[in-house]
Amino acid sequence: MLLKTKPADVFVDRHNGPDEAAVADMLRVIGVESIDQLIDETVPAAIRLKKPLNLPAALTERAFLAKFKGIAGQNKLFKNYIGLGYHDTLLPAVIQRNILENPGWYTAYTPYQAEIAQGRLEALINYQTMVIDLTGLEIANASLLDEGTAAAETLHMFHSLSKKKNANRYFISEQVLPQTIDVVRTRAEPLGIEVVIGDHRSFDLTDETLFGALLQYPAADGAVYDYTDFISKAHDNNLFVTVAADLLSLALLTPPGEMGADAVVGNSQRFGVPMGYGGPHAGFLATKDAFKRVIPGRIIGQSIDAAGNKAYRMALQTREQHIRREKATSNICTAQVLLSVLAGMYAVYHGPKRLKQIASNIHALARTLEMELHALGLDQRNQFYFDTLDIKLESQELQNAIRKEAEAAGINFRYFEEHGSARVGISLHQNTEAEDVQDIVAVFSKVLGRDVRQVAQPEEVEVTWPDALIRKSEYLTHPIFNSHHGEHEMLRYMKQLENKDLSLAHSMISLGSCTMKLNATAEMIPVTWPEIGGLHPFAPREQAQGYAEIFRNLEAWLCEVTGFDAVSLQPNSGAQGEYAGLLAIKGYHDARGDQHRNVALIPASAHGTNPASAVMAGMTVVVVKSTEEGNIDVEDLKAKAAQYADKLSCLMVTYPSTHGVYEETIIDICNTIHQHGGRVYMDGANMNAQVGLTSPATIGADVCHLNLHKTFCIPHGGGGPGVGPIGVVKDLAPYLPGHVVVDADGRTSGAVSAAPWGSASILPISYAYISMMGGEGLTQATRIAILNANYLKAKLEEHYPVLYTGANGRCAHEMILECRHFKKAGIEVEDIAKRLMDYGFHAPTVSFPVAGTLMIEPTESESKEELDRFIEAMVSIRKEIAEVEAGRADAKENVLKHAPHTAATVLVHDWTRPYTREQAVYPTEYARAYKFWPAVSRIDSAYGDRNLICACTPIEQYVDAEEQLVPTDKGPSY
């Protein structure tokens, strides 16, 4: 017997769902001889790649992890006291293991189907409550991308609200974090808003052209100011005031809301989230109740379900850009949900007392350090501070000597100049101990030639702040923050919430446009390594050589996949990538003296973020019609390109189309734009149908963003984090985002995200995916994605008409099912979505891009067995609809209208509905064997918007509220 050897753990076989036998069966159903034939009938020949992807050979999981350990090991883990919005922290192990490393949390989707997302929604309500309590304001979102973009969102919000005519100037204190100023400048410039930097203590607020101001609390140098008078004067002059605040400091300091601030923004990174070389971290925005209709981002609110019970869902204008499009006030599409959950759980676990103790310990050690440095004769400039000292030095030479000695000791400080003098900033944090203070003092002592004094942990320290700065109001008073301080209680609480959420750990999530594919464990493992999580984003570049190699390789690989010449990893969401790509186009036109080119052509079928991003980039949106077949109306596009030839900036196009079709005319479309002096921006949402078969450059695009949280396997995390890097052709490369603090490869354009490389610590996930798939594996993944989609189409189209197909009747990696005709029987597409929960599935994308339809994308990761279970569910639901159509089921009292069915709904003594309990909850044998129970019945979103509650409410209020509710279902209250 002859034995052949080859790797037994080939990753591509684990990533792709169907095996060889399944593929053969699926091809027979579709009616083709091979995958090659299917691809030839699906992807236009004119856009096919002429050669395979040139990427490194695929690695096994074991080989990748060993190699990546060596790369990560090049990063040096210094003690970081740099501050500037990033601090070392400690994520409790019980939260790390049971949320951050748990696929039940990180593989869930955005909670649009709230009935099967109650756990995540409760965790986000906790986060909002934490932010509201600590900032002293009335409403908060959950969440924004980072501190810099949160500050920029308030610029937009208050500019739109200002009643002052011709007010287009915005004051920013010179002590706001430099990266925040950089991001806000970037956002302001396309809108014609002038940013004015100055000293808040002397700035003239009476200027009628001012509409708002931004302050930092504590300031970038660590100083703490009472802003009450500033805010009062600003309000007297009809200015809005935003305060960027350190959330942990607010456990001790008077919250900005109590000083009168209109909004408070910041970053919740200190609440247990590793620095991760800059991200991802959840930004927050709290504001007054008066602004609840204009606050950007996602807001979680409380409503009631069909039984009259409390239930959570996303409230108000969530995803409002899909409704308002170019009139939207923000392009925010995602949120840092997983990071918000971590930060909120950190507050739940520690509670107000331990949170205050953590803050007290930090301040006490900062006071101790100040006293020790004062004894060495050093000048500490901050009269009042929380955790950060500002040391004024005699000379640049002394600063250099301190830096050399500190780095030799494995310590990073902040080195800067202030008013012509050399400074050293030292920011302490949760993990600082007395021994660390001893090491810091030793650095200065050695440089100054002094003996090293012994530093002891202070037992108590007197707070010397003015009374106005000392917090007196209570916070985190709700029982949720005072009940889970033991690990047992915390573990059980998190598990109870997890059990309310459906994720990829349960079943496929067939969301069109959102690509919910396998997030392999081997890809996730490096994320929590200290070598990845422990670096400060502003640490010296030589300490981050591992990250440098990751960035260098990943950028090169993404260039190969897209066909482009340069990539920026900075955008930390898809919408941010859109915006950064449009800014690159704008920068190109401006540099050529074509500032007048400001028209963006956008198809009517485009993602709603496209027009919103274009307006934010200072462009005027002109909509291009779609044909009845769902394609871009080429004649209309050519007419409008010619009409606006002198002003044409760009076309924004999604490929394959938002309707799931490879449009045959795409090259002609791109050539038309180029002929009229415009550039082509390609939305990369559907790259899962391009990789290895075609590319943005091949179709003629000039720039595209890539959703790494879609095509390249970063998990959705319940709605975030996302990563949206952009690729560009050579002549757009100079206009990629730069960064004011870190020289991001010599780029001089403004930053779009707070950190130089965005959400750096999750880039290893995509790095791992590409490394273990290789070029051939990535191409095969695309082929299988198209196979799975066309298999679903073949099995479902006799039950649900497929709305759009390509020239040969094929779909791309997704398809739209027609459901509008069911309205004649009183069945809405929402009824189908809710009924799927009873079968154990998350609904496909509902009513996008066509109202009243379902958009399905199976991805390559799902096996034929899972696809068949989904098909069984959809066919069964079609039969249930047919019962209503035929009059055999009541038009209102039927199994669809009452879906989803909870355990409490069916476990009643008197079952009065005209269908059986078994039909309700066990519609298939699989559902009987592996039942997922929705936590609540169908939620009344309108009720929640009319009675907006966006924070944890006291238990006694729940009791009072329940007494007033009139149940709308026969089920009991629970």
BAZABA-943113 format. One record per residue (C-alpha): residue in one letter; x, z, y. Coordinates in steps of 0.1 Angstrom, whole numbers, plus 5000, padded with zeros to 4 digits. Each point is the difference from the previous one (the first is absolute). Example, Ala and Ser with C-alpha at 12.3 -4.5 7.8 and 13.67 -1.06 7.14 Angstrom:
BEGIN
A512350784955/S501449935034/
END
This chain:
BEGIN
M500050005000/L501349905034/L499450245029/K500149885036/T500750235029/K498549995034/P498750275024/A496950184986/D498850125034/V499649685020/F498250115032/V498149685006/D498250054967/R498950355012/H499049885035/N497849704989/G496950104982/P499149724975/D502349954970/E500749664984/A496850014978/A497850105029/V501449725021/A499249754974/D496450134997/M499649995038/L501349655003/R497449884975/V497250175020/I501349835032/G500249674983/V503749915004/E502949964975/S502650215018/I500750215030/D502149715014/Q496849784999/L498050275017/I502650045028/D500249625004/E496349995005/T500050305024/V503049975023/P500449685020/A503049804988/A501149945036/I500850375006/R501650094966/L503550135001/K502649754989/K502350264983/P499550354985/L500650315020/N503750095003/L499950374994/P502250244979/A499250014963/A497350254990/L501050354991/T498450234974/E498550325013/R503050214987/A502549765014/F498349995034/L499850375004/A503750044991/K501049735024/F497850135028/K501350364995/G503449865009/I498649825031/A498150315012/G503150214993/Q501849825029/N497750195024/K501650325013/L497850315002/F501150185031/K498350305016/N497949845027/Y499350175033/I499449685020/G496350065007/L498349735021/G496850024979/Y501650024966/H500850334982/D501050124966/T497150174983/L498950124966/L497249844980/P498750274976/A500749894965/V496450044989/I499049745026/Q502849774992/R499349994963/N496249995002/I499549765030/L503149815011/E501149934964/N496449974986/P498549654995/G496650165002/W500750045037/Y502449725008/T498249714983/A496650065016/Y498749755025/T498750055036/P496850214997/Y497549735010/Q498050094968/A499750365011/E498050124970/I503049974978/A502550125026/Q498750345009/G503250184990/R502249795024/L497450025027/E499950384998/A503850015002/L499849785031/I497450225016/N502450294994/Y502749805018/Q497849925029/T499050375003/M503650104999/V500849765029/I496950105020/D500850374996/L503749985009/T499649765029/G497150185016/L497949685002/E496649904986/I500549704978/A502849844981/N500649704977/A501649974966/S502449855008/L502349775019/L503349844990/D502550225019/E500550195032/G501149705021/T497149784990/A497650295004/A501250035036/A499649635005/E496450014987/T499150255028/L501649765025/H497449744989/M497250254997/F500450145035/H500849675017/S496749874987/L498150315012/S501650025034/K497549955029/K502849955025/K500149645012/N503449834997/A501450304982/N502749854978/R502950255002/Y500650284974/F502350295006/I502250134972/S502150315003/E503749944996/Q499950284974/V497749814976/L501849914968/P502049685006/Q498549814970/T496550085013/I500949865034/D501449694983/V496849944980/V497750075029/R502049755022/T499649744973/R496350054999/A499550015038/E502049695009/P497749724985/L497050165017/G501750005034/I500250385002/E503050135018/V501750314984/V501550245026/I502650264988/G500650315020/D500250385003/H496650154995/R500950295023/S500349775031/F498149684993/D497449895025/L496649984982/T498149885030/D500949644994/E496749814996/T501649754976/L500650274974/F497450054972/G501850254977/A503050204990/L501950104969/L501850334996/Q502150164972/Y499450364987/P502650144994/A502149745019/A502549774983/D502850245011/G498050294986/A498850155033/V496550145000/Y497949945032/D496650135010/Y498249675008/T496850165013/D500749935037/F501249644993/I496949924979/S497750155027/K501649795027/A499849704978/H496350054995/D499550055037/N501449645003/N497949864972/L502949974976/F499850064962/V502750214985/T501449984965/V502350264986/A502349924971/A500450344982/D501950154972/L497350124976/L501950294986/S500950145034/L496350035007/A499850294976/L501850205028/L499649805032/T496849955021/P498449684987/P499949705025/G496249994996/E499850345017/M502149865028/G497549735006/A501649704982/D497749714993/A501849914968/V502850154978/V502049784978/G502950064977/N501449994965/S499150244971/Q503349944982/R501050375004/F497150094978/G501949954967/V500749625003/P503649914994/M501849825028/G500649704978/Y502349825025/G497049975023/G496849974980/P497449984989/H498550295019/A496450055013/G499649975037/F497150195016/L497849955030/A497650275012/T497849965030/K496950125018/D496649954985/A499149785029/F502449744987/K498750004964/R498649655002/V503449855011/I502550204980/P502049754979/G500750034963/R497950164972/I497850305006/I498650194970/G496550145006/Q497550214982/S496649864991/I497450054972/D499349824968/A496749884985/A499350354987/G500650165034/N503450154991/K503150005021/A502249704995/Y503049855018/R500649645011/M501949805026/A498250025033/L499349815032/Q502149695007/T502250004969/R501449654994/E498249915033/Q502349715005/H498049824973/I496950035021/R501449975035/R503049774991/E501749895033/K498050275019/A501350284979/T502150275018/S502450044971/N501349794971/I500550314978/C498849914965/T501750264978/A501050375002/Q502750224986/V497450164976/L502450134973/L502250155027/S497050155018/V498950164967/L503550144995/A500150155035/G496450144997/M500850164966/Y503150155015/A497750185025/V497550094973/Y502750154978/H501850195028/G497050105021/P500250125036/K502150314992/R502849834981/L499949715024/K500650235029/Q502750184979/I501849674995/A499949925037/S501150365008/N503049984977/I501149685016/H499750135035/A501750334991/L503049814986/A500149785030/R500250315022/T502750144978/L502049685003/E499649995038/M501450365002/E503049914978/L500849685020/H499650195032/A502550254988/L502449714995/G499549925037/L497849704995/D497249905024/Q496649964984/R497749835025/N496550054987/Q498450305016/F497149994976/Y500249834966/F498550014965/D502749874976/T502449795020/L503050105021/D501549775027/I503750085003/K501849885031/L503749924995/E502949985024/S501149654989/Q499449704978/E503250104982/L498550334990/Q496949834987/N502149764979/A502050304986/I496850184990/R498649694984/K503249954980/E500050364988/A496350014993/E500049684979/A503150134981/A497850304991/G497149784989/I497950075032/N498249765023/F499050105036/R498549795027/Y502649875025/F498849875034/E500650005037/E497750165025/H500549965038/G503649904995/S501050284977/A500850004963/R497450184979/V499550124964/G496550054988/I499450234970/S496550014984/L499450254973/H497449964973/Q498150174971/N503049984977/T502550165024/E501350334988/A502450265016/E502849844980/D499349675017/V500150165034/Q503450154989/D501349654992/I498849865033/V501750285019/A503149954980/V500249635012/F499950105036/S502450304995/K502649784983/V499949745027/L500250265027/G502850194982/R497950324997/D499650244971/V496949944979/R497450285003/Q497850114972/V496449895004/A497250214984/Q496349914994/P498150155029/E497250244990/E498149955032/V500549815032/E498150055033/V498249695013/T501149955036/W497649725009/P497650045030/D496650134990/A498549665007/L502149844972/I499250254973/R497149904977/K497150244999/S497349794984/E499550014963/Y500449704977/L499449904964/T497250264998/H497949804975/P500050154964/I501749694987/F503250115018/N499750354988/S499149984963/H502849804982/H503350185007/G500850074963/E501349714979/H497250044975/E497349975026/M501849715017/L500549814968/R496450034990/Y498749915035/M502149685000/K498949914965/Q496350065009/L500449755029/E501949754978/N497250004974/K497649885027/D502049685006/L500149684981/S503549844999/L502049754980/A500550294976/H496449944990/S499349635001/M500749685018/I499349975037/S499149645005/L500249985038/G500449665014/S502649985028/C501450344991/T501949944967/M499850334981/K502649944974/L502350224978/N502250245019/A502450064972/T501450354994/A503649875000/E499449865034/M498750335013/I502750234986/P502649955027/V497650085029/T500450384995/W503849994995/P501850215026/E502349705007/I496949805011/G497950285017/G502750215016/L501449775027/H499250035037/P499349655014/F502450055029/A502950134978/P503249805005/R499849674982/E503150074979/Q498050284983/A497349764988/Q502049734982/G497650034971/Y497149915022/A502149735017/E500449834966/I496350044992/F499149845033/R502549724997/N499049914964/L496250035006/E500249795032/A501949734981/W497650004971/L497049985024/C501649715018/E500449834966/V496350064992/T498749885034/G502549735006/F500850155034/D503350085017/A499650365011/V497950314993/S499250325019/L498950304979/Q498950205030/P496249945001/N498450284980/S496649844993/G498649654995/A498450015035/Q503350115015/G501649704983/E497449775015/Y500750145034/A503849984996/G499849644988/L497949915030/L502550175023/A502849804985/I498049685008/K499350135035/G503750085005/Y501049654989/H497649845025/D501050235028/A503749944995/R499349625004/G498150065032/D496749944984/Q498350335010/H496849805005/R499749934962/N497550284991/V497349834980/A499750114963/L497949784978/I498350214973/P497749884972/A496550164999/S500850124965/A503150205010/H500650374994/G498650205029/T503450145008/N501249655009/P498049965033/A500550365008/S503849974997/A500049685020/V498350175029/M502450294998/A502849755003/G498549875032/M498549684985/T496749845005/V498149934968/V498449674993/V498049984967/V500349714977/K496949914979/S499750014963/T498549724978/E497150064977/E502650024972/G501650295017/N503249815011/I501449975035/D498249725018/V503049785006/E498249775025/D499050305021/L503650144997/K501549675012/A497649985028/K500750355012/A503849964996/A499849705022/Q497750165025/Y502350305004/A503349814994/D501550135033/K499150364992/L500250014962/S502150294988/C499250014963/L497649964971/M499250314978/V499249894965/T499650174966/Y501349824969/P498449964975/S497050025022/T498050325005/H497549824978/G502449994971/V500949635001/Y503249815004/E499049775028/E501349654994/T500449935037/I502350295008/I503249795007/D498049775023/I498650315018/C503550145006/N501349675012/T497249975024/I500950335016/H503749915002/Q499249675016/H498250185029/G502950245005/G498550304982/R501350214971/V498350104968/Y499550364990/M499050054964/D498150314990/G501750114968/A497050194985/N499849744972/M503749974991/N499150114965/A498949644995/Q503149855015/V503150174986/G502149764980/L497549715002/T500049935038/S501150185031/P499150055037/A503049785010/T498949734976/I496549975014/G501549985035/A499650355014/D502550155024/V499350374995/C498150214976/H499550374992/L500250124964/N497750284988/L502550194978/H497150234991/K498249704985/T502349734985/F503150224996/C498550304983/I500150285025/P496950204991/H497150015024/G500050385000/G496350035007/G500349785031/G503750035009/P503049995002/G500549645006/V503049795009/G499749665018/P503549855006/I500149655016/G502149704991/V500849735025/V501749665003/K503550005017/D498949935036/L497650305000/A502650244985/P501350125034/Y496550135008/L499650244971/P499450365009/G503050215012/H500350375005/V501250215030/V501750284979/V501549804972/D501549665004/A497849824975/D502549724992/G500549915037/R496449925007/T498950065036/S496249964998/G497950315003/A499150214970/V496649984984/S500450314979/A501650345007/A502649974973/P502649725000/W499249894964/G496450115000/S498950174968/A503549994985/S499550254972/I497449794981/L501949685002/P501750094967/I496749934983/S500049645010/Y503849994994/A499350124964/Y497249754994/I502149705010/S503150144981/M498150054968/M497949675002/G502749765011/G499149665014/E498549874967/G498050324996/L498649995035/T499049644995/Q498350094967/A498150285017/T498549755024/R499149774972/I498350284981/A498250115032/I498549655002/L499250004963/N498250335002/A498049895030/N498949674984/Y499150184968/L497750235019/K498649705018/A499349814968/K498250314985/L498050095031/E499049685017/E497049944978/H498750345012/Y501350015035/P500749675018/V503649975013/L499849925036/Y503249805006/T502449824977/G502949765004/A500149624995/N499950044962/G497550284998/R502650274997/C500450325021/A503350155011/H500750364991/E496550115013/M496549875003/I496850075019/L496850064980/E496749905016/C497550295001/R497949925030/H497249844980/F499350344984/K498550115033/K496849824990/A499550274974/G501050275024/I503550054985/E502950025024/V503749964993/E500450375007/D497750074971/I502449824976/A503050185015/K498450344994/R498749914966/L503549914988/M500950365005/D497750094971/Y502049764979/G503250175010/F501349735024/H500849985036/A498249725018/P501749685010/T500349935037/V496550015015/S498849765027/F503449865009/P500749745010/V496449894994/A497250255006/G497950074969/T502749904975/L502650164977/M503649905002/I501950064967/E503750014993/P501050114965/T503849995005/E502549924973/S500350364988/E496650024983/S499849934963/K497449774985/E498350314985/E499550155035/L498949675014/D497449984972/R498750355008/F499549905036/I498349684990/E497750194977/A499150235029/M499349715024/V497949814974/S498150324992/I499350055037/R498849645003/K497550074973/E498850315018/I499549785031/A498049754979/E497750294989/V499250065037/E499649625007/A497649974971/G498050305010/R500850204969/A501850255021/D498650155032/A501449855032/K500850345015/E500150244971/N502749834979/V503450084985/L501849805028/K498250155030/H500750364988/A503649944990/P502450174997/H498650264977/T501650355000/A499950264972/A497850215022/T497649715005/V499349954963/L500350364988/V496550105012/H497150134980/D497549745013/W501449655000/T497549795018/R501849675006/P498749684982/Y503349954981/T501750234975/R502850245008/E502149824974/Q499549675019/A501150185032/V503350154988/Y500949844968/P499449635005/T502849904976/E501750164971/Y503350015020/A498250205027/R498750244974/A503450064985/Y502050015033/K497450115026/F501150035036/W497450215019/P499549925037/A500250335020/V497049925022/S497049775001/R499849715024/I501150115035/D498049955032/S502749885024/A497649955029/Y499050374998/G503650105002/D500649785031/R497050155017/N501150354992/L503849975002/I501950284983/C503749924996/A501550344990/C499550274975/T496950195010/P499550374994/I498350084967/E497050175018/Q499449675019/Y499749824967/V497350254989/D498149955033/A500349634998/E498849974964/E496950205008/Q499149735026/L500749704978/V497149824983/P501249864966/T499549634997/D500450004962/K498350194971/G503450154989/P500750365007/S502350135028/Y503550104988/
END
